Amino acid sequence: MYLKKFNLTIIISVILCSKCFSQSNNKIGLKQAIDSAMKNYPALKSKQFEVESANANVRDAKHQSLPSLKVSDQLDAGTANGLGGSYFPMGIIPSTSGGISAENNTNTFSGNIGVAYMEHELYNFGLNGARIASAKSLAGSSKADYDATSYSLQFQIAQLYFELLKYRLLTNTQQKNIERYNVLYNYIKAYTGSGIKAGVDSSVANAEVSKAKIQYLQTLEIYDKLKSQFLFYTGMKNINFEIDTSIYHLPDAKINQLKATVSVDSISSSNPVLAYYNSKWEYALSQEKLIKKSYLPKLYLIGSAWMRGSSITPANVYGDLSSGLNYSRYNYMAGLAFTYNLVDIVHQKDKADTYYFHAEAVHEEMQQQKSLLENQLQQADIAIQAALNKEKEIPIQLRAAQNAFLQKSAQYNAGLANIAELTDASYLLYRAETDAVETQSDLLNTFLQKAVTNNTLNTFLSNF
């Protein structure tokens, strides 16, 4: 009888006392994890460089209206034989100036020419403004892409953190389950050794210990994989970190506070994901406008000044080559030029149609994303209510499972219950403990899902 009481005292203390895992001093909080990811995640860094590139493109677009000013100076030596008639220069045929001789002259002359040429689009019917607006729209789209990626990354880190929290607590629960079965096995082994219980009871208890260890190892494997994924996102190097499990124990007041934080039931256009699709649409519209403007006529202000020297005298005498190195003639010219390619009307329509339909496609993507967010918001509300309902039942389930296990332990000691009933009661307690962990984790995740959908993510995360 003393043995029964002694063993029953041990099993009660194991069941009702929760053993705390030894925690490393290197605890990582959720805010620290998010800050590290924002600093180190390569994809986010890439988006930041794209933003800088788009900003540089805006500056380039503003500078497109600057005039073109080209200067050139060349020294030449060769022959000077010309003929009457016109031809298209084709950009590669050198020009020859001077009188027409009766036959080819093989004498060599020297000459030089210095020229400055300026060209400025005096008026282009709004092309400069459209070009700058398009560049700014691209910069806005790049920034929205960065914001959406940053927003999504914060959500992923929080989701991953809550998963790590869940599996950390599950390993604690399963280790406690192993200890519970070890205690059962030890005192059942004492019973069977003394002949009080059948030998098979010891074998069953030993099998339950092994099964509990396998469950623990499987959960530990998932936990370690999640830690590896966590290190990838955050860029942290220390693999021996621990999750701050204190955020798991949420009092009712904290749960109500979190529920109020995410209570918004509408989709805001400022949601970074939706804002990104809207920026893509605006950029597509700006491209359509830019195409239309680029095919309009252009009015140029042009001017040039040049100086020439030649070793050929006005009497067509080939002088000393060094005499051609001095400038002897000076000219300037200025003018207005109006250009318009009439065939561009066709190209303008084709190109404009291309960007118009692209803009419409992006707009439909934006509408689809908005509908998706609205649907996710409805589902999050359903999930939150279900998690809150389960949260209310967990204490009842846990107390009932503890009482059932204590009763079956006492009945087994008294010979009123068999080993199968005792292991069933033990599994019932283990299931209640794991349900408690999973329900709390589900509640956090449902709050998180609604927060990311209705754009209250930053406020929600500030609670941790």
ABEGO torsion letter per residue (X at the ends): XAAAAAAAAAAAAAAABBBBBBBBABBBBAAAAAAAAAAABAAAAAAAAAAAAAAAAAAAAAAAABBBBBBBBBBBBEBBBBBBEBBBAGGABBBBBEBBBABBBABBBBBBBBBBBBBBBABAGGAAAAAAAAAAAAAAAAAAAAAAAAAAAAAAAAAAAAAAAAAAAAAAAAAAAAAAAAAAAAAAAAAAAAGABBAAAAAAAAAAAAAAAAAAAAAAAAAAAAAAAAAAAAGBABAABBBBAAAABBBAAAAAAAAAAAABABBBAABAAAAAAAAAAAAAAAAAAAAAAAABBBBBBBBBBBBBBBABBAAGBBBBAAAAABBABBBBBBBBBBBBBAAAAAAAAAAAAAAAAAAAAAAAAAAAAAAAAAAAAAAAAAAAAAAAAAAAAAAAAAAAAAAAAAAAAAAAAAGABBAAAAAAAAAAAAAAAAAAAAAAAAAAAAAAAAAAAAGAAAAAAAAX
